[in-house]
Amino acid sequence: MFVDCVEIFIFSGKGGEGAISFRREKFIINGGPDGGDGGDGGDVYFVIDNNCDTLSNFRGKKHYRAENGQPGQPKNCSGKRGADLVIKVPAGTVIYDALSNEVIYDFTTQKEKIKILSGGKGGFGNARFKNSVNQRPDYAQKGLPGQELHIRLELKLIADVGLVGYPNVGKSTLISTLSNAKPEIANYEFTTLIPNLGVVDMEGIYSFVIADIPGIIDGASEGKGLGIEFLRHIERTKFLLFVIDVTSYRNALTQFQNLRAELERFSSDLYHRNYGIVLSKVDGIVSDDVIKEFFKALGCGYQKEQKMGLSQDFGVYIKEEKDKKNPYFILPISSATTLNLKALKHLIFEALKQ
């Protein structure tokens, strides 16, 4: 099961008590105090586990505790230190304070383990308090308590490109054709219930990662449908690819405008991310009038391109360097017939380089 958000409680270990002890050996008169120190409590660490890609291991368990330190022993023997707790999470996990919603740590590609809570320090034994005035101390320190924290773990997938579109517009077919991903594909809405990642290979020299999230519907930023649960997975992407279905009962321009509005309500930063547009399922239309209207509404020139193996059946728009306002490209495609898919790979790769 894909799990991308959990709340747990973590506890570091309590420090062990210092010992109260006096040396008692034959022929040793007034041996004096020899109580050892208590051991420190265990710390709590988090580390990336590259062998997992969800937070499903946290289902069914809410409390995670490091070991307590052991009490001090006679003969100046210190107590054993409590074992540290190392919690493994997939790359892309963000740790939040569940009460204040403050980000504690954001895991991306760190190899080192990160300490989140420190264990309590062990108490001094009575041998520590011996001096010329007090040669027989009969007291020791208690160990310090450990720390505790209520945290929320959120997984945000790490990808270069994020697909954004309404349900059943061809996102899953597109990612399965472009990359090595094998999502479920069917002719009904909300086929995709979990995010999918795929690696797009560029002639064996370069590659980039593309993420497909469940379809976004109107009101997704307010919690409707599945979109709000998975919009976080495209927050890390460098480039957004809007997939617009030109055969849908929804007007193409309306699709695009509504999707942009939902992104803006969810995250201003995501709204201003660089993006491109593909007009999918063009093999299902009779004329290119609907495509021309879309280009005109966005103020982008509809022109025939000769480069990158682009089909001459439909016009395209590719942004010039001086153009800062419009999308990087608008490209009619068909995943079923692979129309313009090779050119799409190159356009995305060029946009990522910029």
Order of alpha helices (4+ residues) and beta strands (2+ residues): beta-beta-beta-beta-beta-beta-beta-beta-beta-alpha-beta-beta-alpha-beta-alpha-alpha-beta-alpha-beta-beta-alpha
